Amino acid sequence: MFVWPHGIHADREGNVWVTDARVPTADEIQKFPGEGNKGSVVVKFSPQGQVLMTLGKPGVKGNPPAA
């Protein structure tokens, strides 16, 4: 689900927020095909582990205003 999880926070409601800090490198994509659609997002999970929200577009580095 993540390329490089680099931050975790639990909010007052018990939701867990995880930051995925980068996208896979070309070598990683070659070694693990299909991994190109992961990374560079913030994911919010419910206390039960269900994904509630994803901020950013998986696999696309942030480059405002498009991403």
C-alpha positions, 0 to 999 in steps of 0.5 A: 500500500505504501512506498515509504511511509514517513509519518503517522498521527492518530487524531482525537477521533482515533483515526490514523493518518499516514504519509507516504513520502515518495513515489517508487523509483524506476528500478523499484517499478522494474523490480516490482511491476504494478507499484507505479500507482503508489506513493506521495499521498496522505491516507486517513484510516478509521480506527478499524483500519478502513481507508476513509480518505486519500489526499493526493494522487497515488504515484504522482509527485506533488507539483501544485496546482495539478497535484 
